[in-house]
Amino acid sequence: MPATLTDEQRSIREAIGAICARFGDDYWQRHDRDHAFPHEFAQAFAAAGWFGAIFPEAIGGAGLGMTEAAIIMQEVGRLGFNACSALHMNMFGCQPIVKFGNPEQQRRFLPPIIAGTDRACFGVTEPDAGLDTTHITTRAVRKGDRYIVNGRKVWTSTAQEANKILLLTRTQSFEDSARPSHGMTLFYTDLDRSRIEVRLIEKCGRNAVDSNAIFIDNLEVPVEDRIGEEGRGFQYLLHGLNSERIIVAAGVLGAARYCLDKAVAYAKERVVFGRPIGQNQAIQHPLAEIWVAQEAAGLLLHHAAGLYDSGAECGPQVNAAKYMCAELYYKAASRAVRTHGGFGYAREYHVERYYRESILPLIAPVSQELVLCYIAERALGLPKSY
């Protein structure tokens, strides 16, 4: 959190905390075990208007900044990554429409996103391209007033639940484009299941929110569903990367704080050899180190969010915040399991679920290694390595 909260920010934190308090550990354990999407949780946020938190007031949003968004997601993050991922796309993922959609598109697309009556998914990553988005091969070919799209995507979250898709395609081949990042076009359109096959990916954690491979076969997309200009889709996505890093880092930091709190509480109450295990320095010191790292990560995150809100250059800072929070979460979740000993391995104590989820931010939405490459290039001025 910032060193001091304004009255408005304090009210936001309390309001989000009140919603989150209605969905305890048993709710998330059950949904993770059953691979069931947390509809009740998502609808509670929609009903309270929070899907529109950072949307402009002119289109029905609250007009909040990224500092406030980070406060929101830290509270949500305490519930784990299932909670964060249930909200991410509607709350934050559709920002390219806000920034680059025309007025007609904003009127048509954004109110149902804010209301939660439309659920969007994100079709960008491809199995053969990975993090090298410039080498995607999903192709959109214009035929009169429509585009015909063919290709495949992977790690498309919430596609089992979604009725809309924000879809990145190539309208010009990589070889024919003036630059690698040119020739890509962005659409927001119906997820037509007669033309899009959705296959669930079984995975390690975050099982209440589905991840999928999708296969697109002659999907017809109206020209009026194209966001911005043809060939500039990659640039539109880049605009949202800094905000994405902040949102992810904030949720991760919240999850790390939950893990530390659970470990501390257990260390106080668990008695072995006639004394609480929290009296032992072998327990105390690792938890104290996590607290120190948590404080530093929080300061960095909110420094980055403040830079973003002021319009200043913030790429290195937001990427550093994502890196630091991801490392902290993995360390905190691991230590929470170890502090619980054998019970940390048992589902009923919940920390094993956070440990499984803590692997995810080390590799997504961007790997820690690629973050370091970015910082080496942009903050240190070293030659580009990829």
N, C-alpha and C positions, 0 to 999 in steps of 0.2 A: 504494500500500500504506500501511497505518498506519505511523507513525514507527517503532514496534517491533512485531514479531509475537510472539504467545505461542507456546509450543512446539506447541500444537495447531494454530494457524493456519499455522505453518511446515510442519507435517506435511501439512496439507491442500494447501497450495501445491505441495509436492513431489510428492504423490500425483497431483494433477491434471496437473502438468507431465510426469510419467512417462507418463500416458496420452496426452497431446497429442503427445509426442515420437514416438509410433508412427505418426503421421499427418502426414507432411511436406508440403512445398509441392507436390510432384508429385501426391500424392493429391488435394489440393484443386483443383489445376489440371485434372486429368483429370475429376473429378466436375462441376466447373463447366462445362467444355467439353461434356461429354456429357449435361448436365442430369440427372445421376443422384444420387438421394438417398444421403447418406453413412451407410448402414445399419450398416456395420462400426464406425464411430466412435460412433454412438448406442448400439449394443449394448455397446460397451466400457464406456461410462459406466453403462449399466443394470446390467451384470454386476458392476461394482464398487460398486453401491449408491448412486451419486451422484444419480440421479433423485430420491431421497428426502432430499436434503441439508437442505432447510428444512421438510420435513414433520415433524409431531410424532412423538416416539418411540413413543407409544401406538399409532400406526397403521403402524409399521414404518419410520419415517423416522429421520433423524439428529438432528433438533431443533436445527439450527444457526441462527444469526441472519443478518441481512442483511449484516453486516460480513464474515462468512465467505463468504456467497454472492457478494459483490463480489470477494473474493480468487479464488474459483473462476472467475468469468466473465472476470476479467482474463487469466488463463492461457488460457482457451478463446479469448478474443478475439484473441490473437496469431495464431490460425489463420484468422481472418477471419469474416465474417458468415455464411457457409455453416455453419460450425461452431456459432456461437452459436444460429442459428435452428433447427438440428437438435435442440437441447436445450430451447429456451425453453419450449415449451408444456407438456411433461411435467414439467419441473423447477419451473416457476414459474407457468404460466398457469392451473393448476387450483386455485389458492389459494382462490377462492370456495367450492369444495366443502369445503375444510379448515375454513374459517371459518363457513360458513352451512349446509353440508349436515348432515342429521340423522345419527345414529349408523349407521343401516342403510345410508344412501347412502355414508358414509365406508368402511364395511366392504366394500361392493359395488364402489365405483368406484376407491378409491385404491390398493390393492395392485397391480392390473394396471398402473396408471400408473407406479408406482415400479419395477415389474419390467420395464417397457418392452414388455409384451405387448399393451397398449392404447396407441394413439397418438392423441392428441387434436388437433383444430384449433379455431380460434376464429372464430365467426360473429357479428361485431358490425357492422363497417363496411358501409355501403350506398352504391351509386353516386350516389344523389340526395341523401344526407344528409352524406356526408363526415365531417368532424370534429364536426358537429352531431348527436350521437347521439340527442338528444331527438326528432329528426325521422325516425327510422327508421320504416318502414312494414310490415316483415315482421310478419304477424299470426298469433297463436295463439288459436283459439276452442275453448273447452272443450265437449266432447261426452261427457257421462257421466264415465267414468274415464280419458278421453284428451283430448289437445289436438290439433286439426288445424291444421297450420302451413303457411302459404303466403307466399312472398316471395322476395327475392334478397339476396345478400351479395356483397361484392367484397373483394379482397386477403385472401382466406382462405388463409393459409399452411398447407402440408402437407396440404391436402385430398385430393391425389392419393394420399397414403400413409395417411391417417387412417382409423380405424374408429369414432371417436367425435367428437362436436362439442359444444362449449360454445356455446350459441346464445341470443342475446338477441332477444326478440320484443316486440311490443306486444300486450297483452291488453286494453288500453283505448286508444282513439284519443287522439291528442295533444289534440284539441279538447275531449274529455270528461274529461280528467285535471285534477285540482285544481292541479297544478304541472307544468311541462314534463317534469321528470324522473320523474314518477309514471306508473304504468300500464304499465311494462315488466317483463317476467318472464323469468327465466333458467332454461335447461334444460341438462342434460348427458345426452346420449342417443346412440343409435346413428346413425351416418352411413349412412342407408339409401339406397343408390345407385339403388334402384328408384323413389325419390321425390325424390332430390337429384341434379341434373345438375351435374357439376364440369367447368368449362372453364378450361384453362390460359391464363394471361396471359404472353405473351412479354415479357421485361423486360431492363433494362440490365445488371444484375449480380445476384449471389447466386443463380446459376442452378442450383446443386445442390439448393436448397430451393424447391419450387414455390410460386407464388402463383396464385390462382384466383378466378374469378367462379363463384358457385354459385346454382342456381335450384331453389327448393323448391316442390314441387307436392303438396299434400295429405299432408304428412308426419304420421304418427300418432305422438304422443309420450305415453307413459304418465304419469299424474299423478305417479307415484312418481319420475319423472325430473326433476321440477321442483325447483330449488334454492331453498330458503327459501319465503317467502310470495309469492303472486301480486301483481304490481304493484310489487315492490321490487327488481327485477333491476338497475336502474341504480345504486342505492345499493350493492348488493353488488359491482358492478364497480368503483365508485369506491374502495372499500376497498383494492383491489389496485393502484391506480395509482401510489402512492408506491413500492411495491416494484418495480413494472415499470420505473419511471424509473431506479432504482438499478441493476437488472440490465442494462438497455440501456446505461447510461452506463459500467458496468464493462467490458462487452464492447467498446465503442467505444474506451475508453482502452487496452485491451490491443492492439487493432488499430493504434492510433496509435503505440504503442511499437514494434510490429513494423516499421512503416514507417520510423520514425526509425532503428532498428537497421540495417535494410537499406541505408538511405541513407548512414549513417556508414561501414558496412563497405565499400561501393562507393567512397566518397570516399577511403578510405585506400588502396585497392588500384589504383584507376584512375589511370594516368599519362598526362598530356597535356602537350606542350611540355616534356618532361623532368622533370616534377614531379607528385606526387599531387595530384589536384584538390582534396582536402581541405585543402591548404595555402593555398588561395585564400580570402580573406575573403568573396568573393561566394558561396562554398559554405558556409563556416564559420558565418557570422552567421545565416542563415535556420535552419540546423539547431540552433544554440544557442538561438535564440528558441523553437523548438518544444520543446526540452528544458525551458526555463523554464516554458512554458505547461503542459507535461505534469506537472511537479512540482506546480504550483498546482491543476490539475484533479484530481490524485490526492488532494491534501489535502481539497479540497472534497467529493469523492465520499465519502471515508471519514468526514468530519464528518457528512455527511447520513446515511450508513448507521448511524453511532453514535447520532444523534438518533432514527432509526427504531427501533433496538433498545431504546432507553431508554423508548420510548413517548411521546417529546416531539413537539410540532408540528414537522413537517419539510417540509411542502409546498414552500415557496419554495426550500429548500436542495436537495431532490432534483431539482426542475425546473431549478435553476441548474446542478447537476452534469451533467444530461443535455445542457443547452445548451452548456456549456463543453466537454464531451468531444466532442460532435458537431462543433463548430467546429474543435477541435484535430485530429480525425481527418481531416477534409477538407483541412486545411492540411498535415498531415504526409504524407498520401498524394500530394497534388499535388507537394509538395517532393521526395518520394522519386522520382517520375517525372522531375522536372526535373533532379535530381542525377544520375540515370542517363543523361540526355541521350536520344539516339535509342534506346538500349537500353531505356529506361523504357517505350517504346511497344511493346516486344516481349514477347510472353507468357512467354517462357522466363525472364525476370527477375522475374516474379510481381507486381511493384508495380503494373502496370496493372490487375490484378484488384482489388487493394485500392482503387485510385482509383475504379473503377466502383462498388464497394460503398460508398465513403465518402459518396456522395450520399444514400444511404438514410436515415441517422439525422438528416439535416437536415429530412426531411419526415415521418418515421414513428418511433415510433408517434404522435407529435404534432409538428407543425411548430415550427420555431424561433420563428416569429412568434407563435404561440399561447402558447408558453412565456413570451415576453416580456409578452404581455397578462396572463397569470396573475400574474407577478411584479409588474407594475405595480399590479395590483389588490390582491394579498394582502400584498406586502411594502412597497409604497409608499403604499397607501391611495388610489390614484387611481380615478376612476369606471370601472365596467365598460364596455368598449368594444364588446362583441358580445352 
